[in-house]
Each structure stands twice: as structure tokens, then as C-alpha cells.
Amino acid sequence: MGSLQTVDAARPQLARAPLKAGTSIDHLSYVDVTPLIGREYPTASLKAMLDADNAEEQLRDLAITICERGVAFFRAPQDDLSVAEQKHITDLLGKLTGRPAENGLHVHPLYNDPNNLPMADGTTDKHIYVINSEAAKKLYATMKNRPGAAEEPKDLGREWHSDSLFETCPSDFSFLRMQSTPPAGGDTLWASGYELYDRVSAPYAKFLETLTATCAQPVFRSACEAGGYAVMSPRGSPLNVDFQFTPHHPVVRTHPVTGWKTLFAGVGLHVSRIDGVTAYEDQAIRDYVLRQLTRNHDMVARMHWTRGACAIWSNVCTLHAATPDTHLVGGVRTGVRASGIGEVPYLDPASTGRREALGLPKF
């Protein structure tokens, strides 16, 4: 039986054996975005992958590849892929890599908010979140210290996050397809949680491994109360219910697919404080993690969006941030995102960092 450590003792999670990718997608041409994070498939068709005789084998290998590389970009427009197929792929990526059988696609807590935009065909879907910067300003109007809401200078460090960190069971995979783009701007960046962990000194890493973080997101209650509508519940897992938006997640967790340690809940939009330390220490730890990210841009992959392009990423081992600069050029960036729900995060003390697992130098 594997080692375990959980953030919610009511639902312990057993550590799983790491998975290894097969050869079913070796025929796809690709380029690694950086040596450390990201893989771009310039011509691959997700529709063709889904329609293949060995579709599940290919999607399993794709899922494992994403968990190793952090994020995959599909540059060719995926215009022949329906929203239902996008959802199906997102769901299968988690199912085929061992997530809890009772979990499925996430439902955005504020799906009932009238400020949620419909998709391009005029319909809505509780498992699809329409990404639109102008709509988001209205949707999160009650959020305190919302990124971009304060006077200049802006602190874009608050944009970094992993999806659904405010849930007891956060997201495993997210799949974003861009429907329209402005003339410039709106890029998304992904940072490697593996590298964030591996660049911490051994004594400090051991300290971080003892910590959990409160990942509270009170905006959902305030938005529901202001709008007079019900919060969505459950949200992709029987553990994600009602207004339970204050989980305590491990700062360092083990990726259940690769078995590698990743710095998971140390900074960003949904991390409200580090547990069990003073306010000064809390801020110092989060400032340290953010400084590690911003001073090491070789652990960051950047996607300049084009119409119809897609990104699929593992929220377990990446943080991502959209660049809020489209107001400078006019036009609106709009995309549709589906996210799966994984397990309660855990740290397996027997796991290692990626560099140690692969025999690479520490720094």
C-alpha cells in the first residue's frame, strides 16, 4: 500500500503507481516549447485522434505526455471538433489515467450568473466555461483585490493559478479552445510546478513539504448573494458541494500520474494563506515562490493564441496566467474551456522531484 498524506482527513487518497506512455502518438510531429515545459503539435487533429480505432490508447498516451510536459498546444485550427467532443476528450484524459471513478467534468460555481456568456451558437453548457475578459469583469465584480481592479501599478503576479484550486477536489486536466482573438495580446503563460520544486534547496523543500495552504475563494458566495441565485452543486465530484470553498491543500503534492513532486499551492489567485505560520511568514513564503517563478523564465511556456488553436494542460503540475493586455489593441479574446476533476491532493513522502527521477542535475 502506498504512502499517503492528505489535506482532508475525511477523504484519504492512496498514492498510485506512476504511468508510462506507450508509442501510439509517436507518429505525430511536435516541437517542445522549451526543454522544461510545453509541447506543441503543429498539425495534429484532435478529431482524428478521437475517431481512431485506438482512440483510448492515443488519449491515454497524450494524457501522460501532458502530465510529463505540463501543457500541450495544438496549433492547427480544430474547427471540426464539436463542444461535446471537447468535453469527451477532457473527461477521458482523467478517466484513462486513474482519477476517482465518481468524478467527472467540473461545473463552474457561478454557472447561474446572468453575466455568463453563451457559446458561439447561443447555447450554454454547465460543463463549459466561456473565457471572455469583459464578461469576467462583471462576473467577479464582488471579488476583493481582483487582479487589475486596483490602481496602477498592477501586480500581475496575482494572475497565476491552477484551475479549481478552491475545490476539495481540484481540476486535473483543462482544455481551452480559442474561438476569437484580438489583433495582438492575450497570451497565456504556463509555469512548471516540477521546476518550482526542483529549484528549491533541499532543507527548504523539506520545510515546504510540511505545509498546507488555505485556498479560499469567497467571491462565489458574495456573487451568489448579490445576484440572488443558487451556487452550482455538486461540481464534478461528490466532495465539491455547496459553499465549501476553503480547502487546505498541500503546498507540495505528488502528481498521481508521473509520481513526481510539484510545488502546487504556494502562490497565486486562489491561495489565501499558508497555514500554521504568522502573517509575516505567510507573505514571505508566497513572495519567495513567486520570485522563484518570475526570476526563472526558462520554466515558463507561452502561448500566442490564434483562432481555433487549443491548449490542454495538467493543473497538478502547472500554474497558468492570462496576459490582461487586450484592452490596448481592441477586440475581445473568447474561448471555451472544459475541466475535469481529479482527486484530493496528497503528498507521497516516497516520491521524488522530476530531476531526481530522471537523473538530471538539481539546478
C-alpha positions in Angstrom: 0.0 0.0 0.0 1.4 3.4 -1.0 2.2 6.2 1.4 -0.4 8.9 1.9 -0.8 12.4 3.2 -4.0 14.4 2.7 -5.4 17.8 3.1 -8.8 16.5 4.2 -8.6 13.6 6.6 -12.2 12.7 5.8 -11.1 11.5 2.3 -7.6 10.0 2.3 -6.1 9.2 -1.1 -3.7 6.3 -1.8 -0.6 7.1 -3.8 -0.7 5.4 -7.2 2.0 3.8 -9.3 3.3 6.2 -11.9 2.1 5.6 -15.5 4.3 5.4 -18.6 3.3 6.4 -22.1 3.2 4.0 -24.9 4.0 4.7 -28.6 0.5 5.3 -30.0 1.1 9.0 -30.7 4.7 8.8 -31.8 3.6 9.4 -35.4 2.6 13.0 -34.5 5.1 15.7 -35.3 5.8 18.0 -32.4 8.3 20.5 -31.1 9.0 21.1 -27.4 8.2 24.7 -26.5 11.2 24.8 -24.0 13.4 22.0 -22.8 11.5 22.0 -19.5 7.8 22.6 -20.2 5.4 22.5 -23.1 4.9 20.5 -26.3 3.4 21.9 -29.5 1.7 19.7 -32.1 1.6 22.0 -35.2 -0.6 19.8 -37.4 -2.3 17.2 -35.2 -6.0 16.8 -35.3 -7.8 16.0 -32.0 -10.8 14.9 -34.0 -8.8 12.4 -35.9 -7.3 11.1 -32.6 -10.8 10.7 -31.1 -12.1 8.9 -34.2 -9.1 6.5 -34.4 -9.6 2.8 -33.8 -7.2 3.1 -30.9 -8.6 6.4 -29.6 -8.4 5.5 -25.9 -4.8 4.3 -26.3 -3.9 7.6 -28.0 -5.7 9.7 -25.5 -4.1 7.9 -22.6 -0.6 8.4 -24.1 -1.5 12.1 -24.7 -2.6 12.5 -21.1 0.6 11.0 -19.8 2.6 13.2 -22.1 0.8 16.3 -20.9 1.4 15.3 -17.3 5.1 15.0 -18.1 5.4 18.2 -20.2 2.8 20.2 -18.3 0.9 21.6 -21.3 0.3 20.7 -25.0 -0.5 23.2 -27.7 -2.5 22.2 -30.8 -1.8 25.0 -33.3 -3.8 23.9 -36.3 -7.4 25.1 -36.0 -9.6 22.4 -34.5 -12.7 23.6 -36.3 -14.1 20.1 -36.9 -14.2 19.3 -33.1 -17.6 19.8 -31.5 -18.0 21.1 -28.0 -19.4 17.7 -27.0 -16.2 16.1 -28.3 -14.1 18.6 -26.5 -15.9 17.7 -23.2 -15.5 14.0 -24.0 -11.7 14.3 -24.6 -11.3 16.2 -21.3 -13.3 13.6 -19.4 -11.3 10.7 -21.0 -7.9 12.2 -20.2 -8.7 11.9 -16.5 -10.6 8.6 -16.7 -7.8 6.9 -18.6 -5.1 7.9 -16.1 -6.9 6.7 -13.0 -8.8 9.6 -11.4 -11.6 8.6 -9.0 -14.4 6.9 -10.9 -17.1 9.1 -9.3 -15.6 12.3 -10.6 -16.3 14.0 -13.9 -16.2 17.4 -15.5 -16.2 20.5 -13.3 -19.2 22.8 -13.1 -18.4 26.4 -12.6 -19.9 27.6 -9.3 -21.4 30.7 -10.9 -23.0 29.0 -13.9 -26.3 30.5 -12.9 -25.0 34.1 -13.1 -26.6 36.0 -16.0 -23.2 37.5 -16.8 -22.0 34.2 -18.1 -21.8 34.4 -21.8 -23.4 31.8 -24.1 -21.2 29.9 -26.6 -20.9 31.0 -30.2 -24.1 29.0 -31.1 -26.1 30.8 -28.5 -26.3 27.9 -26.1 -24.9 27.3 -22.6 -23.5 24.2 -21.1 -22.8 23.7 -17.4 -19.6 21.9 -18.2 -18.2 24.7 -20.4 -16.8 28.0 -19.1 -16.7 30.7 -21.7 -13.5 32.7 -21.3 -14.1 36.4 -22.0 -12.2 39.2 -20.3 -15.1 41.7 -20.5 -17.6 39.2 -19.1 -15.2 38.2 -16.3 -15.1 41.8 -15.0 -18.9 41.6 -14.4 -18.9 38.0 -13.1 -16.2 38.7 -10.5 -17.3 42.3 -9.6 -17.6 41.3 -5.9 -14.1 39.9 -5.7 -11.9 41.8 -3.3 -8.4 42.7 -4.6 -9.3 41.4 -8.0 -6.4 41.4 -10.4 -6.5 44.5 -12.5 -9.0 46.2 -10.2 -6.5 48.3 -8.2 -4.8 51.5 -9.3 -1.5 51.3 -11.2 1.0 49.8 -10.9 -0.7 46.5 -11.5 0.6 43.3 -9.8 0.1 40.6 -12.4 1.7 38.1 -10.1 -1.8 37.5 -8.8 -2.9 36.2 -12.2 -1.1 32.9 -11.6 -3.3 29.9 -10.6 -4.3 26.4 -11.3 -8.0 25.7 -12.1 -10.5 25.0 -9.3 -7.9 25.1 -6.5 -10.8 26.4 -4.4 -12.4 22.9 -4.6 -11.8 20.0 -2.3 -11.0 18.0 -5.4 -9.4 20.5 -7.9 -9.1 20.1 -11.6 -6.8 17.5 -13.2 -6.9 18.5 -16.9 -8.2 21.6 -18.6 -8.9 22.0 -22.3 -9.2 25.5 -23.8 -10.1 26.2 -27.4 -9.8 29.8 -28.6 -12.7 31.0 -30.8 -11.7 34.6 -31.4 -8.6 36.6 -30.8 -7.7 40.3 -30.8 -5.0 41.6 -33.2 -2.4 41.2 -30.5 -2.0 40.3 -26.9 -4.0 37.9 -24.7 -1.2 35.3 -24.5 -1.3 32.7 -21.8 1.7 31.5 -19.8 2.3 28.2 -18.0 4.9 27.7 -15.3 6.2 24.3 -14.3 5.4 23.2 -10.8 8.1 20.5 -11.1 10.8 23.1 -11.8 9.5 25.3 -9.0 10.0 22.4 -6.6 13.3 21.2 -8.0 14.9 24.7 -7.7 14.3 24.9 -4.0 17.2 23.9 -1.8 16.9 20.6 0.0 16.3 22.0 3.5 13.7 24.5 2.3 12.0 21.8 0.2 11.6 19.7 3.3 10.1 22.6 5.1 7.6 23.4 2.3 6.6 19.7 2.3 5.3 20.1 5.8 2.9 22.9 4.9 -0.6 23.2 3.7 -2.4 26.3 2.2 -5.9 27.6 2.7 -7.3 28.0 -0.8 -10.4 30.1 -0.1 -12.5 31.8 -2.7 -15.2 33.9 -1.0 -16.3 35.6 -4.3 -18.6 32.7 -5.1 -20.8 33.4 -2.0 -20.7 37.1 -2.5 -21.6 36.8 -6.2 -24.5 34.5 -5.5 -25.8 36.7 -2.7 -25.5 39.8 -4.8 -27.2 38.2 -7.8 -29.8 36.3 -5.9 -29.1 32.9 -7.5 -28.0 29.5 -6.2 -24.5 28.2 -6.3 -24.0 25.1 -8.5 -23.6 21.9 -6.6 -22.1 19.3 -6.9 -19.3 20.4 -9.1 -17.6 17.4 -10.8 -17.2 15.4 -7.5 -19.5 14.4 -4.6 -16.9 16.3 -2.4 -17.3 19.6 -4.3 -20.6 20.8 -2.9 -22.4 23.9 -1.6 -20.2 26.9 -0.5 -17.3 24.6 0.6 -14.6 26.8 -1.0 -11.9 26.7 1.8 -9.9 23.5 1.3 -6.5 23.1 2.8 -4.2 21.7 0.1 -0.5 20.6 0.4 2.0 23.2 -0.8 3.9 20.4 -2.3 2.0 17.5 -3.8 2.7 14.3 -5.7 1.5 14.1 -9.3 -0.6 10.9 -9.3 0.3 10.1 -13.0 4.1 10.7 -13.0 4.9 10.2 -9.3 6.9 13.5 -9.3 6.7 16.2 -6.7 5.4 19.6 -7.8 5.0 22.9 -6.0 1.3 23.1 -6.1 -0.4 25.6 -3.7 2.3 28.1 -2.8 1.2 31.2 -4.7 -1.5 32.7 -6.8 -5.1 33.8 -7.2 -6.7 31.1 -5.1 -4.1 30.8 -2.3 -5.4 32.9 0.6 -2.7 32.0 3.2 -0.1 29.4 4.2 -1.5 27.5 7.2 0.1 27.5 10.7 2.5 30.3 10.2 2.4 34.0 11.1 1.1 36.6 8.7 4.7 37.8 8.0 5.9 34.3 7.4 2.9 33.5 5.1 3.7 36.5 2.9 7.4 35.7 2.9 6.8 32.1 1.7 4.4 33.3 -1.0 6.8 36.0 -2.1 9.6 33.5 -2.3 7.6 31.2 -4.5 6.6 34.0 -6.8 10.1 35.2 -7.0 11.3 31.7 -8.0 8.7 31.8 -10.8 9.5 35.3 -12.1 13.3 35.0 -11.9 13.3 31.7 -13.8 11.6 32.3 -17.1 13.1 29.2 -18.6 10.4 27.2 -16.7 7.6 29.1 -18.5 5.9 28.3 -21.8 4.0 31.0 -23.6 1.1 30.5 -26.0 0.3 33.2 -28.5 -3.3 32.4 -29.4 -4.6 32.0 -32.9 -8.2 31.3 -33.9 -9.1 27.7 -33.4 -5.9 26.8 -31.5 -6.1 24.7 -28.4 -4.2 24.1 -25.2 -4.6 21.1 -22.8 -2.7 21.2 -19.5 -2.3 19.4 -16.2 -3.3 21.6 -13.4 -1.5 19.3 -11.0 2.0 20.4 -12.2 1.5 23.8 -13.8 0.3 27.3 -12.9 -1.0 29.5 -15.7 -1.8 33.2 -16.2 -3.5 35.1 -18.9 -2.0 38.3 -20.0 -4.6 41.1 -19.5 -3.4 43.4 -22.3 -6.1 43.1 -25.0 -7.7 46.4 -24.0 -4.6 48.1 -25.6 -5.5 46.9 -29.1 -9.2 46.4 -29.1 -11.0 43.2 -29.8 -12.0 40.5 -27.3 -10.4 37.2 -26.6 -13.1 34.5 -26.4 -12.6 30.7 -25.8 -14.4 27.7 -24.4 -12.9 25.7 -21.6 -13.7 22.3 -20.1 -12.0 21.0 -17.0 -12.0 17.6 -15.3 -11.9 17.0 -11.6 -9.2 14.9 -10.1 -8.6 13.5 -6.6 -8.0 15.2 -3.2 -4.3 16.3 -3.5 -1.8 14.3 -1.5 2.0 14.2 -0.9 3.6 10.8 -1.1 6.8 11.1 1.0 8.4 8.3 -1.0 8.0 10.3 -4.3 10.8 12.4 -5.7 11.2 15.5 -7.8 11.3 15.2 -11.6 15.1 15.9 -11.9 15.9 13.2 -9.3 13.6 10.7 -11.0 15.1 11.4 -14.4 18.7 11.5 -13.2 19.1 15.2 -14.0 21.2 17.7 -12.1 19.4 19.5 -9.3 19.8 23.0 -10.8 
